[in-house]
Amino acid sequence: MQDLTPLILFGMLDTLTADEHYTDVNQALTLFDESELLFAPNEEFEYSSLGTVLLSAVMQGAAKRCYPCYMQENVFDKLDMTSTTFEAPNREIPNLAQFYWRDHNAPTLYKPWMHVDLSHRLAGGAWISTSQD
């Protein structure tokens, strides 16, 4: 497999606070539109999970199936991972953990953080699962 490092050099750190929901991995490719490289390939390294966005689009195209459907049928079902899914608008997921932050002025106080929609990087860590799965 070709090294994906050149594919993850885009400066899109602000995508963590994305609130737009992407229903298809190809929609998430718009994040790369008009994005400039942080540096030339093989000159420096900066970690990003966004290379997996491109990889999931390639997988979807090759499989001719939506990426979540492909993953469900070919990975999760075969491994009996019955609790692994992804967030979607208006879909209730029981016992779903949420992001939170600690107030440094009151160390015992934890507050919910803003909602973060990670549908733009489903392949890069936005699957929701349990420790059993």
TORKOL-4160 file (C-alpha; in steps of 0.2 Angstrom, whole numbers, padded with zeros to 4 digits, m for minus):
133
<pt num="1" X="0000" Y="0000" Z="0000"/>
<pt num="2" X="0006" Y="0017" Z="m0004"/>
<pt num="3" X="0011" Y="0029" Z="0010"/>
<pt num="4" X="m0004" Y="0040" Z="0014"/>
<pt num="5" X="0007" Y="0053" Z="0022"/>
<pt num="6" X="0006" Y="0065" Z="0007"/>
<pt num="7" X="m0012" Y="0065" Z="0008"/>
<pt num="8" X="m0013" Y="0071" Z="0026"/>
<pt num="9" X="m0004" Y="0087" Z="0025"/>
<pt num="10" X="m0018" Y="0099" Z="0024"/>
<pt num="11" X="m0021" Y="0112" Z="0037"/>
<pt num="12" X="m0039" Y="0108" Z="0043"/>
<pt num="13" X="m0037" Y="0108" Z="0062"/>
<pt num="14" X="m0053" Y="0118" Z="0063"/>
<pt num="15" X="m0063" Y="0103" Z="0057"/>
<pt num="16" X="m0064" Y="0096" Z="0075"/>
<pt num="17" X="m0077" Y="0109" Z="0079"/>
<pt num="18" X="m0088" Y="0105" Z="0063"/>
<pt num="19" X="m0106" Y="0105" Z="0065"/>
<pt num="20" X="m0111" Y="0101" Z="0048"/>
<pt num="21" X="m0117" Y="0083" Z="0045"/>
<pt num="22" X="m0110" Y="0073" Z="0030"/>
<pt num="23" X="m0121" Y="0059" Z="0024"/>
<pt num="24" X="m0108" Y="0052" Z="0012"/>
<pt num="25" X="m0089" Y="0051" Z="0013"/>
<pt num="26" X="m0088" Y="0060" Z="m0004"/>
<pt num="27" X="m0096" Y="0075" Z="0004"/>
<pt num="28" X="m0082" Y="0076" Z="0016"/>
<pt num="29" X="m0070" Y="0077" Z="0002"/>
<pt num="30" X="m0075" Y="0096" Z="0000"/>
<pt num="31" X="m0065" Y="0099" Z="0016"/>
<pt num="32" X="m0050" Y="0097" Z="0004"/>
<pt num="33" X="m0056" Y="0110" Z="m0009"/>
<pt num="34" X="m0045" Y="0125" Z="m0010"/>
<pt num="35" X="m0035" Y="0119" Z="0005"/>
<pt num="36" X="m0017" Y="0123" Z="0004"/>
<pt num="37" X="m0003" Y="0111" Z="0009"/>
<pt num="38" X="0006" Y="0115" Z="0025"/>
<pt num="39" X="0022" Y="0109" Z="0017"/>
<pt num="40" X="0028" Y="0099" Z="0003"/>
<pt num="41" X="0027" Y="0080" Z="0004"/>
<pt num="42" X="0041" Y="0072" Z="0013"/>
<pt num="43" X="0048" Y="0088" Z="0020"/>
<pt num="44" X="0039" Y="0088" Z="0037"/>
<pt num="45" X="0026" Y="0078" Z="0046"/>
<pt num="46" X="0011" Y="0083" Z="0055"/>
<pt num="47" X="m0002" Y="0070" Z="0061"/>
<pt num="48" X="m0019" Y="0070" Z="0054"/>
<pt num="49" X="m0033" Y="0057" Z="0053"/>
<pt num="50" X="m0040" Y="0066" Z="0037"/>
<pt num="51" X="m0030" Y="0054" Z="0025"/>
<pt num="52" X="m0043" Y="0041" Z="0030"/>
<pt num="53" X="m0057" Y="0052" Z="0023"/>
<pt num="54" X="m0048" Y="0050" Z="0006"/>
<pt num="55" X="m0046" Y="0031" Z="0009"/>
<pt num="56" X="m0064" Y="0029" Z="0014"/>
<pt num="57" X="m0070" Y="0037" Z="m0002"/>
<pt num="58" X="m0058" Y="0026" Z="m0012"/>
<pt num="59" X="m0066" Y="0011" Z="m0003"/>
<pt num="60" X="m0083" Y="0017" Z="m0006"/>
<pt num="61" X="m0080" Y="0019" Z="m0025"/>
<pt num="62" X="m0071" Y="0002" Z="m0026"/>
<pt num="63" X="m0085" Y="m0007" Z="m0017"/>
<pt num="64" X="m0099" Y="0002" Z="m0026"/>
<pt num="65" X="m0108" Y="0003" Z="m0009"/>
<pt num="66" X="m0109" Y="0017" Z="0004"/>
<pt num="67" X="m0094" Y="0017" Z="0015"/>
<pt num="68" X="m0104" Y="0014" Z="0032"/>
<pt num="69" X="m0114" Y="0000" Z="0023"/>
<pt num="70" X="m0098" Y="m0008" Z="0017"/>
<pt num="71" X="m0090" Y="m0008" Z="0034"/>
<pt num="72" X="m0106" Y="m0015" Z="0042"/>
<pt num="73" X="m0107" Y="m0029" Z="0030"/>
<pt num="74" X="m0089" Y="m0034" Z="0028"/>
<pt num="75" X="m0082" Y="m0029" Z="0045"/>
<pt num="76" X="m0094" Y="m0026" Z="0059"/>
<pt num="77" X="m0106" Y="m0040" Z="0055"/>
<pt num="78" X="m0093" Y="m0053" Z="0052"/>
<pt num="79" X="m0084" Y="m0049" Z="0068"/>
<pt num="80" X="m0101" Y="m0049" Z="0078"/>
<pt num="81" X="m0099" Y="m0031" Z="0082"/>
<pt num="82" X="m0117" Y="m0027" Z="0086"/>
<pt num="83" X="m0114" Y="m0011" Z="0095"/>
<pt num="84" X="m0103" Y="m0001" Z="0083"/>
<pt num="85" X="m0112" Y="0012" Z="0073"/>
<pt num="86" X="m0111" Y="0031" Z="0069"/>
<pt num="87" X="m0120" Y="0046" Z="0073"/>
<pt num="88" X="m0134" Y="0053" Z="0062"/>
<pt num="89" X="m0146" Y="0067" Z="0065"/>
<pt num="90" X="m0162" Y="0062" Z="0074"/>
<pt num="91" X="m0155" Y="0045" Z="0079"/>
<pt num="92" X="m0155" Y="0041" Z="0097"/>
<pt num="93" X="m0140" Y="0031" Z="0103"/>
<pt num="94" X="m0143" Y="0025" Z="0121"/>
<pt num="95" X="m0129" Y="0029" Z="0134"/>
<pt num="96" X="m0119" Y="0039" Z="0121"/>
<pt num="97" X="m0104" Y="0048" Z="0130"/>
<pt num="98" X="m0102" Y="0066" Z="0126"/>
<pt num="99" X="m0087" Y="0078" Z="0126"/>
<pt num="100" X="m0084" Y="0088" Z="0141"/>
<pt num="101" X="m0071" Y="0100" Z="0149"/>
<pt num="102" X="m0065" Y="0103" Z="0166"/>
<pt num="103" X="m0067" Y="0121" Z="0173"/>
<pt num="104" X="m0049" Y="0125" Z="0179"/>
<pt num="105" X="m0056" Y="0137" Z="0192"/>
<pt num="106" X="m0067" Y="0124" Z="0200"/>
<pt num="107" X="m0057" Y="0107" Z="0197"/>
<pt num="108" X="m0072" Y="0096" Z="0202"/>
<pt num="109" X="m0084" Y="0104" Z="0190"/>
<pt num="110" X="m0085" Y="0096" Z="0173"/>
<pt num="111" X="m0096" Y="0104" Z="0159"/>
<pt num="112" X="m0103" Y="0097" Z="0143"/>
<pt num="113" X="m0093" Y="0104" Z="0128"/>
<pt num="114" X="m0101" Y="0109" Z="0112"/>
<pt num="115" X="m0108" Y="0095" Z="0101"/>
<pt num="116" X="m0095" Y="0089" Z="0088"/>
<pt num="117" X="m0101" Y="0081" Z="0072"/>
<pt num="118" X="m0087" Y="0069" Z="0066"/>
<pt num="119" X="m0096" Y="0063" Z="0051"/>
<pt num="120" X="m0083" Y="0071" Z="0040"/>
<pt num="121" X="m0070" Y="0059" Z="0047"/>
<pt num="122" X="m0080" Y="0043" Z="0050"/>
<pt num="123" X="m0065" Y="0032" Z="0044"/>
<pt num="124" X="m0053" Y="0042" Z="0055"/>
<pt num="125" X="m0061" Y="0038" Z="0072"/>
<pt num="126" X="m0079" Y="0043" Z="0072"/>
<pt num="127" X="m0086" Y="0026" Z="0074"/>
<pt num="128" X="m0096" Y="0024" Z="0090"/>
<pt num="129" X="m0093" Y="0008" Z="0099"/>
<pt num="130" X="m0092" Y="m0001" Z="0115"/>
<pt num="131" X="m0077" Y="m0009" Z="0124"/>
<pt num="132" X="m0085" Y="m0026" Z="0121"/>
<pt num="133" X="m0085" Y="m0023" Z="0102"/>
